[in-house]
Structures are given as structure tokens and as C-alpha cells.
């Protein structure tokens, strides 16, 4: 019932507001938000408030998650869905924060069928229908010392958008006005291009991690879309155009567009 949903939203916004000083400090200090208009910031604040109310934040290894920390993560996550809505983050509830990069064990099977195990240090991870896991040190680094094309929160939450219709494969649920063939051609061409660059030992146009898989290409392209949109537009204009349609945002046109 839509009227009941609207009533619940109004109640959450009224009774669980983000502290004014926390929000204003984040908007002032974090460059990723500086290109937003006043209207967009107001909407982002509402989305962030609702996100915080619907999701749970857990700290591990002795880390206590403060309101300021949760808001910093939630606001960046909601930047992706600014024009999409919280339904795009349905199906899971938890955000887990580690103090720093965390170790995971991975099983690998080679072409001969031999199984090996490797330990990896990660700054972030997303599970289908499960938690988003982040290194708080990396979140802080992205906010205080941003690097074009690098943002762990954007990266992992882009994976969540990708996984909404199943597994992460670089093909999120497209809107009705989008053409599947255009998306496929744009991303396939760009993915093949970056793989060829690396094969021939050339410097890649965007972070080489994008060549890992179509899912990682989508996540990395999303990072550039919000942190270095001019670079993405210059090297992969067709990909940029598809992300404009998907995110319903044109980040190049924002006053603080990175370049």
C-alpha cells in the first residue's frame, strides 16, 4: 500500500534525522559531493536517512561504528541510487566494517583440475543477497585523499546493483528506455579494448582491474563515472552514455566534475 509506505518514510525522516553537523561536515569535506545541487543534496540526505534506517552497520575486530562513519558510507552508497531509489538495494540488510584491509581465503582450480588456496587482502567485498564488507581505512582514504577512479564504497555498491537481478556479470537490470544491444556492444568493446591494451603491455585507459571480468569492468567504470567522469567520457564515450542512462545522472555536467 503506497500510502502506508509514504507514511513510514515521513515518520523515519522526521524521527530519525541525520545530525546536522555530521551531514554538513561530510558535504563540505568530501569532494565527491561538491558537484551536487542543493536539491540533489537534500534528496541525497533523505535517501541516506532511509538507508541508515533500513540497513544495519556492524564493526568487527574491535571497531565501533559511529554515526559519522555510518553516514559517510551510506551517503556514498546512496549517490549511486540518487535517481534510482532505495529499491535497488533490496534483498540484503548488513554493512560490515573492518578497521583496515581484511584477509580472505580463496579456492582456485587450475586447468589441470588442481585445487589450491590463496589468502588475499581486500578493501571491500560484496556478497549476493548478503553483506557489503568494507575496510574503514580505505573508506577514509577515499574521502580525505581521493584518487580519480578509486572509491571502495562506489565499487562495492555498484556490484550490489549488478547483483540485483542475479549474479554479478556486468549486466544490471536495465531501465525500460535502455536497449540491451547498445549496452552489450558498448561494454563488450571497452572490455575487449582494455584487455588488448594489457596483453600488449600498454598502459590501460582506466584502472587495469577493470580487465578482470565484466563485473569488475562495470564496477570500475562506475567509480570513474562519479570520480573522473571526463576521463571515462574521453576514452569510452559509449560506456559513459550507457551509465548516464542507467544512473540517470550526467556527472560530466556537474560543476565539480573531475578531470
SERO-4910 file (N, C-alpha, C, O; in steps of 0.05 Angstrom, whole numbers):
BEGIN
 pado doro    nc1    nc2    nc3   cac1   cac2   cac3    cc1    cc2    cc3    oc1    oc2    oc3
  Unk    A     17    -24      0      0      0      0     18     25      0     33     30     19
  Unk    A     16     40    -22     34     63    -25     30     84     -3     50     96      5
  Unk    A      6     89      5      1    109     25     14    102     52     24    120     66
  Unk    A     15     76     58     28     67     83     58     70     80     71     77    100
  Unk    A     69     64     57     98     67     52    106     96     56    126    103     68
  Unk    A     89    114     44     96    143     47     94    152     76    110    169     84
  Unk    A     75    141     91     73    148    119     98    139    135    108    153    152
  Unk    A    107    115    129    131    104    142    156    121    135    173    126    152
  Unk    A    158    129    110    180    146    102    180    173    116    201    181    126
  Unk    A    157    185    118    155    211    132    162    208    161    175    225    173
  Unk    A    153    186    173    159    181    201    190    177    205    201    189    224
  Unk    A    202    162    188    231    158    190    247    184    187    265    190    203
  Unk    A    239    200    167    253    225    162    249    245    186    267    260    192
  Unk    A    226    244    198    220    262    220    233    254    246    243    270    262
  Unk    A    234    228    251    242    218    278    270    206    278    281    201    300
  Unk    A    283    203    255    310    192    255    328    209    237    341    198    219
  Unk    A    329    235    241    345    252    223    375    248    227    384    241    249
  Unk    A    390    253    206    419    254    209    427    280    223    417    301    215
  Unk    A    444    278    243    452    303    257    463    324    237    479    318    219
  Unk    A    454    348    240    460    370    221    490    374    218    500    377    196
  Unk    A    505    373    241    534    378    239    548    356    225    567    361    210
  Unk    A    539    331    228    552    308    215    547    311    185    566    307    169
  Unk    A    523    317    177    517    319    148    531    342    135    543    339    113
  Unk    A    531    365    147    544    389    135    574    385    133    586    393    113
  Unk    A    586    373    153    615    368    152    622    349    129    641    354    115
  Unk    A    606    328    125    611    310    103    608    323     76    625    320     58
  Unk    A    587    339     73    582    352     47    604    373     41    611    377     18
  Unk    A    615    385     62    635    405     58    663    393     53    679    403     37
  Unk    A    669    371     67    696    360     67    701    339     45    723    337     35
  Unk    A    680    325     37    684    304     17    679    314    -11    656    322    -18
  Unk    A    700    314    -28    698    326    -54    678    312    -72    667    324    -91
  Unk    A    672    286    -67    654    271    -84    626    283    -85    611    277   -104
  Unk    A    619    299    -65    592    310    -64    590    339    -73    568    350    -75
  Unk    A    612    351    -79    613    380    -83    599    389   -109    591    412   -111
  Unk    A    596    372   -128    582    380   -152    552    378   -151    538    386   -170
  Unk    A    541    368   -129    512    365   -127    499    391   -122    509    409   -108
  Unk    A    475    395   -134    459    419   -129    447    417   -101    447    396    -89
  Unk    A    435    439    -92    422    439    -66    399    419    -65    394    406    -45
  Unk    A    384    418    -87    362    399    -89    372    370    -87    361    353    -73
  Unk    A    394    364   -102    405    337   -102    415    330    -74    412    307    -65
  Unk    A    428    349    -61    438    344    -34    415    338    -14    417    321      3
  Unk    A    394    353    -17    371    348      0    359    320     -4    352    306     15
  Unk    A    357    313    -29    347    286    -36    366    264    -26    358    244    -16
  Unk    A    392    269    -30    412    250    -20    410    246     10    413    224     20
  Unk    A    405    268     24    402    266     53    378    249     61    380    233     80
  Unk    A    356    252     47    333    235     52    339    206     47    332    188     63
  Unk    A    351    200     24    358    173     17    377    161     38    374    138     46
  Unk    A    397    176     46    416    167     66    402    161     92    409    141    105
  Unk    A    384    178    100    369    173    125    354    147    124    354    132    143
  Unk    A    340    143    102    324    118     99    342     94     97    336     73    108
  Unk    A    365     97     83    384     75     81    394     67    109    395     43    116
  Unk    A    401     86    126    411     81    153    390     67    170    396     51    187
  Unk    A    365     74    164    343     62    180    337     33    171    328     17    188
  Unk    A    342     27    146    336      0    135    359    -20    137    354    -44    137
  Unk    A    383    -10    138    406    -27    139    419    -27    167    415     -8    182
  Unk    A    434    -48    173    449    -49    198    479    -47    192    489    -57    172
  Unk    A    493    -33    210    522    -29    208    535    -44    231    527    -41    254
  Unk    A    555    -60    224    569    -75    244    599    -71    242    610    -71    219
  Unk    A    612    -66    264    641    -64    264    653    -90    275    642   -103    292
  Unk    A    676    -99    263    689   -123    273    718   -117    281    727    -95    276
  Unk    A    730   -136    293    758   -133    303    761   -108    321    781    -94    319
  Unk    A    741   -104    337    742    -82    357    733    -55    347    734    -36    362
  Unk    A    725    -53    322    717    -28    310    689    -21    319    670    -37    315
  Unk    A    685      3    330    658     13    337    649     32    315    663     52    309
  Unk    A    626     27    304    616     44    282    601     67    293    580     63    306
  Unk    A    611     91    290    597    115    299    577    125    279    576    115    256
  Unk    A    560    143    287    541    155    268    555    168    245    546    165    222
  Unk    A    576    182    250    592    195    229    602    175    209    601    181    185
  Unk    A    612    153    218    622    132    200    600    120    183    603    117    158
  Unk    A    578    114    195    555    102    181    545    121    160    538    113    137
  Unk    A    542    147    167    533    167    148    552    170    124    543    172    101
  Unk    A    578    169    129    598    172    108    595    149     87    597    154     63
  Unk    A    591    125     97    587    102     79    560    104     65    559    101     40
  Unk    A    539    109     80    512    109     69    509    130     47    496    126     27
  Unk    A    520    154     52    517    176     33    530    169      6    519    175    -15
  Unk    A    553    157      7    567    149    -18    551    127    -32    549    127    -56
  Unk    A    541    108    -16    525     87    -28    500     98    -42    492     89    -64
  Unk    A    488    118    -29    463    129    -40    468    148    -63    450    155    -78
  Unk    A    493    157    -67    499    174    -90    494    158   -116    485    169   -136
  Unk    A    500    132   -115    495    115   -138    465    113   -145    458    112   -169
  Unk    A    448    113   -125    420    110   -130    404    136   -126    380    135   -121
  Unk    A    418    158   -129    405    184   -125    380    188   -142    361    199   -133
  Unk    A    381    177   -167    358    180   -185    344    153   -189    327    150   -207
  Unk    A    351    133   -173    340    106   -177    321     98   -154    300     86   -159
  Unk    A    329    104   -130    312     97   -107    323     73    -91    340     58   -102
  Unk    A    315     70    -66    326     50    -48    318     22    -56    331      3    -47
  Unk    A    298     18    -73    291     -9    -81    314    -23    -95    315    -48    -95
  Unk    A    333     -8   -106    356    -20   -119    375    -33    -99    394    -47   -108
  Unk    A    371    -28    -74    387    -41    -53    371    -61    -37    377    -66    -14
  Unk    A    350    -71    -49    333    -91    -35    347   -118    -34    366   -123    -50
  Unk    A    339   -135    -15    348   -162    -14    371   -168      4    381   -191      6
  Unk    A    380   -148     19    402   -152     38    400   -130     59    386   -110     54
  Unk    A    414   -133     82    410   -113    103    436   -103    116    435    -83    130
  Unk    A    458   -117    113    481   -111    130    505    -99    116    512   -107     94
  Unk    A    517    -79    129    543    -68    121    563    -74    144    558    -67    167
  Unk    A    585    -87    137    605    -94    157    630    -78    152    640    -77    130
  Unk    A    641    -66    173    665    -50    171    688    -63    186    685    -69    210
  Unk    A    710    -68    172    735    -76    185    752    -51    190    749    -31    175
  Unk    A    770    -52    209    787    -28    213    805    -22    189    809      1    183
  Unk    A    814    -43    176    833    -40    154    828    -63    134    808    -77    137
  Unk    A    845    -66    115    842    -87     95    840   -114    110    854   -118    129
  Unk    A    823   -131    100    817   -157    113    826   -180     96    826   -178     71
  Unk    A    833   -202    108    843   -225     94    820   -245     89    804   -250    107
  Unk    A    820   -256     65    800   -277     58    815   -300     45    836   -296     32
  Unk    A    804   -324     47    815   -347     34    799   -353      9    775   -353      9
  Unk    A    813   -359    -13    800   -365    -38    810   -392    -49    834   -398    -47
  Unk    A    792   -407    -59    799   -432    -72    802   -428   -102    785   -416   -115
  Unk    A    824   -439   -113    829   -436   -141    834   -463   -154    848   -479   -143
  Unk    A    821   -468   -177    825   -493   -192    838   -486   -218    827   -471   -234
  Unk    A    861   -498   -223    876   -493   -248    865   -510   -271    847   -526   -267
  Unk    A    877   -507   -295    868   -521   -318    870   -551   -316    856   -566   -329
  Unk    A    889   -560   -298    893   -589   -294    874   -600   -273    875   -624   -268
  Unk    A    858   -583   -261    840   -592   -240    851   -592   -212    838   -601   -194
  Unk    A    875   -581   -209    887   -580   -183    876   -557   -167    873   -534   -177
  Unk    A    870   -562   -142    858   -542   -124    879   -530   -106    895   -545    -94
  Unk    A    880   -504   -105    899   -490    -88    883   -469    -72    861   -461    -79
  Unk    A    896   -460    -51    883   -439    -34    902   -415    -32    926   -418    -30
  Unk    A    890   -392    -33    906   -367    -31    893   -348    -12    869   -347    -10
  Unk    A    910   -333      2    900   -312     20    902   -285      7    923   -278     -4
  Unk    A    880   -270      7    880   -244     -5    873   -222     16    858   -227     34
  Unk    A    885   -199     13    878   -176     29    860   -158     13    868   -148     -8
  Unk    A    836   -153     22    816   -138      7    808   -113     22    809   -111     46
  Unk    A    800    -93      6    790    -68     18    759    -68     17    747    -51     30
  Unk    A    748    -86      2    719    -88      1    709   -113    -12    724   -126    -28
  Unk    A    685   -121     -6    673   -145    -18    643   -143    -16    633   -133      4
  Unk    A    629   -153    -36    600   -154    -36    591   -183    -40    601   -197    -57
  Unk    A    572   -191    -25    560   -217    -27    532   -215    -38    516   -198    -30
  Unk    A    526   -233    -57    499   -233    -68    479   -240    -46    482   -261    -33
  Unk    A    459   -223    -42    439   -227    -21    451   -227      7    439   -236     26
  Unk    A    476   -217      9    490   -216     35    501   -188     40    492   -168     29
  Unk    A    521   -188     58    532   -163     67    550   -149     47    561   -162     29
  Unk    A    553   -123     50    574   -108     38    596   -104     60    590    -96     82
  Unk    A    620   -112     53    642   -111     72    663    -91     63    671    -91     40
  Unk    A    671    -73     81    689    -51     74    711    -48     94    707    -53    118
  Unk    A    734    -39     85    756    -30    102    752     -1    108    752     16     90
  Unk    A    749      5    134    744     33    142    768     51    134    764     74    126
  Unk    A    792     41    137    816     56    129    814     65    100    822     87     93
  Unk    A    805     47     83    802     54     54    780     73     49    782     91     32
  Unk    A    758     71     64    736     90     62    746    118     69    741    137     54
  Unk    A    761    120     91    771    146    100    791    157     79    790    181     73
  Unk    A    808    140     68    828    149     48    814    160     24    822    180     13
  Unk    A    792    146     15    778    156     -9    764    183     -4    761    198    -23
  Unk    A    756    188     20    743    213     27    764    236     31    760    258     21
  Unk    A    785    230     45    805    251     52    826    255     31    837    277     28
  Unk    A    833    234     16    854    236     -4    844    222    -29    856    202    -37
  Unk    A    824    233    -42    811    218    -64    830    215    -88    845    233    -95
  Unk    A    827    192   -101    842    187   -126    822    182   -148    802    167   -144
  Unk    A    826    194   -171    808    191   -193    805    161   -200    825    147   -204
  Unk    A    781    152   -202    776    124   -209    777    105   -187    776     80   -192
  Unk    A    781    114   -162    783     96   -139    764    105   -117    766    127   -107
  Unk    A    746     87   -110    728     92    -88    715     65    -80    699     54    -95
  Unk    A    724     54    -57    715     27    -50    685     25    -45    673      5    -51
  Unk    A    673     46    -34    644     45    -29    629     44    -56    611     28    -59
  Unk    A    636     62    -74    623     62   -100    627     35   -114    608     25   -126
  Unk    A    651     24   -112    657     -1   -125    640    -24   -115    627    -38   -131
  Unk    A    639    -27    -89    624    -50    -78    594    -46    -80    580    -66    -84
  Unk    A    584    -22    -79    555    -18    -82    547    -20   -111    524    -26   -117
  Unk    A    566    -14   -130    560    -19   -158    556    -49   -162    539    -57   -178
  Unk    A    572    -65   -149    568    -94   -150    541   -102   -140    528   -120   -151
  Unk    A    531    -88   -119    505    -95   -109    483    -89   -130    464   -104   -133
  Unk    A    486    -67   -144    467    -60   -166    469    -82   -188    448    -89   -199
  Unk    A    493    -91   -194    497   -111   -214    483   -137   -206    472   -152   -223
  Unk    A    484   -143   -180    474   -169   -170    444   -169   -165    433   -190   -157
  Unk    A    431   -147   -168    403   -145   -162    386   -165   -178    366   -176   -168
  Unk    A    395   -171   -203    380   -190   -219    393   -217   -221    388   -233   -239
  Unk    A    411   -223   -202    424   -248   -201    453   -245   -194    460   -230   -176
  Unk    A    471   -259   -208    500   -257   -202    512   -233   -215    500   -221   -233
  Unk    A    535   -225   -205    549   -202   -216    562   -210   -243    579   -228   -244
  Unk    A    553   -197   -264    563   -204   -291    567   -179   -309    571   -182   -333
  Unk    A    565   -156   -297    568   -132   -312    543   -123   -327    543   -106   -344
  Unk    A    520   -137   -321    495   -131   -334    473   -126   -313    458   -145   -307
  Unk    A    471   -102   -302    450    -97   -282    423    -96   -296    421    -97   -321
  Unk    A    402    -95   -281    375    -92   -293    373    -65   -307    374    -44   -294
  Unk    A    369    -65   -333    367    -41   -348    339    -29   -347    319    -44   -344
  Unk    A    337     -3   -350    311     10   -349    297      6   -376    309     -2   -396
  Unk    A    271     11   -376    254      6   -400    263     22   -424    259     13   -447
  Unk    A    275     45   -420    283     62   -442    311     55   -452    321     69   -470
  Unk    A    324     34   -441    351     27   -450    349      3   -468    331    -14   -467
  Unk    A    369      1   -486    370    -20   -507    392    -39   -499    416    -32   -498
  Unk    A    385    -65   -495    404    -85   -486    428    -87   -505    451    -89   -496
  Unk    A    423    -86   -531    444    -89   -551    464    -66   -549    488    -70   -551
  Unk    A    455    -42   -544    472    -19   -542    490    -21   -517    514    -15   -518
  Unk    A    479    -30   -495    494    -34   -470    516    -56   -476    539    -52   -469
  Unk    A    507    -78   -487    526   -100   -491    548    -92   -510    572    -99   -504
  Unk    A    542    -79   -531    563    -70   -550    582    -51   -538    607    -53   -541
  Unk    A    572    -31   -523    589    -11   -510    608    -24   -490    632    -18   -490
  Unk    A    598    -40   -473    614    -52   -452    633    -74   -462    655    -76   -453
  Unk    A    623    -90   -481    640   -111   -493    664    -99   -508    686   -108   -505
  Unk    A    659    -78   -523    680    -65   -538    701    -54   -519    725    -57   -523
  Unk    A    692    -40   -498    710    -28   -479    726    -49   -464    750    -46   -459
  Unk    A    712    -70   -456    725    -91   -440    746   -105   -458    769   -110   -448
  Unk    A    740   -111   -482    759   -123   -500    783   -105   -506    806   -114   -508
  Unk    A    777    -79   -508    798    -59   -513    819    -58   -490    843    -58   -495
  Unk    A    809    -57   -466    828    -56   -443    843    -82   -440    866    -81   -431
  Unk    A    831   -104   -446    846   -129   -445    868   -130   -466    890   -140   -460
  Unk    A    863   -120   -490    883   -118   -510    906   -100   -502    929   -105   -507
  Unk    A    899    -78   -490    920    -59   -480    939    -74   -461    963    -71   -463
  Unk    A    928    -89   -443    945   -103   -423    960   -126   -436    983   -131   -429
  Unk    A    947   -139   -455    960   -161   -469    985   -151   -483   1006   -166   -485
  Unk    A    984   -127   -494   1007   -116   -509   1024    -98   -491   1040    -82   -500
  Unk    A   1020   -101   -464   1037    -87   -445   1035    -56   -448   1055    -42   -444
  Unk    A   1012    -47   -454   1007    -18   -456    992     -9   -431    978    -24   -418
  Unk    A    996     17   -426    982     29   -403    952     30   -409    944     39   -430
  Unk    A    936     20   -391    907     19   -395    894     47   -392    904     63   -376
  Unk    A    872     51   -406    859     77   -405    847     83   -378    846    106   -369
  Unk    A    837     62   -365    827     64   -337    841     42   -321    856     26   -332
  Unk    A    835     42   -295    848     22   -278    847     -6   -290    826    -16   -298
  Unk    A    870    -19   -290    873    -45   -302    855    -66   -289    849    -87   -301
  Unk    A    847    -62   -264    830    -81   -251    803    -85   -266    790   -105   -263
  Unk    A    796    -65   -282    772    -67   -298    773    -91   -318    752   -101   -326
  Unk    A    797   -100   -325    800   -122   -344    796   -149   -331    797   -169   -345
  Unk    A    792   -150   -305    790   -176   -291    766   -192   -300    768   -216   -304
  Unk    A    743   -178   -303    718   -191   -311    698   -170   -319    702   -146   -312
  Unk    A    677   -177   -334    656   -157   -340    644   -144   -315    638   -120   -315
  Unk    A    641   -160   -293    631   -148   -269    649   -127   -257    640   -106   -248
  Unk    A    675   -133   -258    694   -113   -247    696    -89   -266    700    -66   -257
  Unk    A    693    -93   -292    693    -70   -310    670    -51   -304    673    -27   -303
  Unk    A    646    -62   -299    623    -45   -292    628    -30   -266    622     -6   -265
  Unk    A    639    -44   -246    644    -30   -220    665     -9   -223    662     13   -212
  Unk    A    687    -14   -238    708      6   -241    698     29   -258    703     52   -252
  Unk    A    683     23   -279    671     44   -296    653     62   -279    652     87   -283
  Unk    A    639     50   -260    621     66   -243    638     84   -224    630    107   -219
  Unk    A    661     74   -215    678     91   -199    687    115   -215    687    138   -205
  Unk    A    695    111   -240    704    134   -257    680    152   -263    684    176   -265
  Unk    A    657    141   -266    633    157   -273    628    178   -252    619    200   -258
  Unk    A    634    171   -226    629    190   -205    654    205   -195    651    225   -181
  Unk    A    678    196   -202    702    208   -192    720    220   -213    737    237   -207
  Unk    A    717    211   -238    733    222   -260    718    218   -286    726    204   -304
  Unk    A    695    231   -287    676    227   -309    688    236   -336    682    223   -357
  Unk    A    704    256   -336    716    266   -361    735    245   -373    735    241   -398
  Unk    A    750    231   -357    767    210   -367    751    187   -379    758    177   -401
  Unk    A    730    179   -366    713    158   -376    700    166   -402    699    151   -421
  Unk    A    690    191   -403    677    201   -427    697    202   -451    690    195   -473
  Unk    A    722    210   -445    742    213   -466    750    186   -478    752    183   -502
  Unk    A    754    166   -461    764    140   -470    742    121   -479    745    106   -498
  Unk    A    719    122   -465    698    104   -471    671    118   -471    655    115   -453
  Unk    A    667    135   -491    642    152   -492    617    135   -493    596    144   -482
  Unk    A    618    112   -506    593     96   -507    587     84   -480    563     82   -473
  Unk    A    607     76   -465    602     67   -438    591     89   -420    572     85   -405
  Unk    A    603    113   -423    594    135   -407    564    141   -414    548    145   -395
  Unk    A    557    140   -439    529    146   -447    510    125   -435    488    132   -427
  Unk    A    518    100   -434    501     79   -422    498     83   -392    477     79   -381
  Unk    A    520     92   -379    518     97   -350    501    121   -344    488    122   -323
  Unk    A    501    141   -361    483    164   -358    454    154   -358    438    162   -342
  Unk    A    448    136   -377    421    125   -378    414    108   -354    392    109   -343
  Unk    A    434     92   -345    429     74   -323    426     89   -296    407     85   -282
  Unk    A    446    106   -290    445    120   -265    426    144   -265    420    156   -245
  Unk    A    418    152   -289    401    176   -293    414    201   -282    401    219   -271
  Unk    A    440    202   -285    456    225   -277    476    230   -299    486    212   -313
  Unk    A    483    256   -303    503    264   -323    525    278   -308    526    302   -306
  Unk    A    544    262   -298    563    272   -279    583    292   -291    595    309   -277
  Unk    A    588    290   -317    606    309   -330    596    338   -328    612    356   -327
  Unk    A    570    341   -328    558    367   -327    558    380   -299    550    403   -297
  Unk    A    566    366   -279    567    377   -252    590    396   -250    612    391   -261
  Unk    A    587    418   -235    608    438   -232    635    427   -222    656    436   -230
  Unk    A    634    406   -205    659    395   -194    668    371   -208    683    355   -197
  Unk    A    659    367   -233    667    344   -249    697    341   -249    711    359   -256
  Unk    A    706    317   -242    735    312   -241    746    311   -269    733    303   -288
  Unk    A    771    318   -272    784    317   -298    813    317   -295    827    316   -315
***
